[in-house]
Amino acid sequence: MVSKTYCPLPFRHMLVGYEGSIMPCCITDHRYADATGRPYIMTKDSVMDAWHSAEIKQLRQQLIAGERPEICGDCWSREDQGLTSHRMKMLSVAGNPDSVLHDIDPDDPQPSEYPQSLTIRFGNICNLKCRICVPWVSSKWIEEWDHYTGGDWVDDRVQEQAALGNVIGRDQVSNWPKTNDRFWREFEQLLPHMRDFMFSGGEPFVVPKMHELLRMCATSGHAAHIDLNFHTNGTELGDEILEQILPAFKSVTMQFSIDGIGPQFEYQRSGANWATVDANLRRAVKIWNTPRGPQGRAAVNCTVSAMNVLYLHDYGRYFDSVGIVAGLNHLNGKPDLDPQHLPAAVRHHIADRLEQQNADQPIRNYQWGSSYGEIIAALRLAPAKESTEPFNAATRQMDHYRDEDFAAVFPEMAALVGYRKHLD
């Protein structure tokens, strides 16, 4: 009998995090650790150390036994609210015969000898400073973060790692792809066993090592048995990668992180030019639809925040006009910008608006991630809050630092939450 808490990911998959730590998946912040409690890190450990560790074996056993491991708390929370968790999505993915998770017997799940699926976050090397981001994901955020906190984020991270027993230099903080040759040597040895990659950043296309890795996959012939999944902000797309390297893979899904259109996109993703991203998006759609293009698809990942939630229907119509499928991703880890933390009256107003717009003109291209209906359900299920001030305060702080104005770009949402850049 299949366990009620079974998840297939720990039996095939691991994630290499921003600072080179090794984690179960993209939802949890937990890092796998050795018997002393020191988290594994790419500067001194190997992927295989973590894959055969006592901790991952314990996690697998707990999931088989019907227990709820604490490190999987986000999934349990969503399931308790009646929402679709990442675990549930992975169970659905496992039903696909082409999935790396498909060959696991849920009645008697056994781990593969080597990890067959890796998510690799290429540190924090990035060219944008998105509003929903943080310095460990984007290097562009470090100076602004230090301004808000009055500290030295890089030094803090070095000390944090030292406290965990991981000695790293300042140039290795979320910058491990440039400084850690050990991982890339091990990666070449793992290639024959790999069936699935997901790359994110930072911004993968501005990381030279990512380009080298893709060439290695293609020239070795191993790309033919690997499904590749990208996350990119869409600002930098190389001709060689798109037209020569990616077609060598079994399939490629390139997910563009697009949370708005026009000025709303540029406001949320500081440093980006909407005309460039729009042109790159349309170019990718065209390449994927040519006979010599990659198998798979180009797609959009739209992160839903308190900034843009009122406008999801507008974005959906744009994605439909481009001819690209899109998915909705509920923002995690930033409570001030999470739409579920808005007051109940505001959330219900937005939910009503989204429902009415969809009734008038249904949006059909939100085909993966959280559905349009699930976003509406989440707005209605969230616990009531008494004030919009956490959102307004965070937005006002960034507006002053960046000399921008949320109300000028999102006037309807600003009126709904009572936002003003300057307080009387």
C-alpha angles and dihedrals in degrees: 000000000000115000115248090229098042115138121182097208101087089054095061110005144068135168128224106212134217095272094039098267121139119239139177098243146327095278102059128061092208117124122210110245137194126243092282092054094252110139116238113251131185094238092070110007138058131234088244091057089063095038092061097034124129091241097058090045089054091049091052091049093050091052091049091049095054095252125140109233112212092231089065092056096126091061094047091049093052093046091050088056091052092252129130111264128205088251090057091049091052091050087055091048089052088063090067109095090216094055122107086228095055099086094059115107104224090203091057109011115191126188119240117248090246128023107267098189126049132181108201120195106198095218120259098305102138144146098213138064104212121191093234092050138094134207095261087061099037126032088203089069098060099087094045092046091052089050091056096043100035090228144097107263095192092052091046091054092048090053092045091054091045089054088055091051096256112125110203135158127240091257090058097057104116086332098092096127089069097043108034115078091164093073093050092052091051090045091061090054091051095051097090089059098043122109103161137031132181118191125195138149156126083318112320095204092063092052111092091200090062090057090050091049093053092049089050090054093048099044093045091053092235092112088078091073097039128093108209126205122187134192112201136164088224098236098109123039119164119216094219093052095045099042105029112020105036095054088064091068124090088242137342129206112189111194116199113208100225118158099169144356132252115343092356090060093048091048093053095041105042114206096028126115113218095209090056094048093045090052092047091049092052090045092054092050089053094048093049089052096054122094092242095044126102121287113246124040149279112245142170128244110201115192110212114221136160087265098060108018093101091057102049093112092056091051092048091056090051093050089049091052090053091049097239131130117235139197133204121232118193110226114251131189100025108083094179090062098035111113090214088067094060119103116280094246092053093046094049091048090053092046091051091049094050092047093050093048091050091049090053095045116005117222108221102169098075089096106153141026111035112352123237087252092051091055089053091047091050090053090054097043099049117107116260120264127201102217144034090208098102089060093040093047094050092046093046091051092054093041091057094046094046097035092237134127124221091197092059093055102032102029098160094049091044090055091048094055095034094244122178124170092212120044118215 
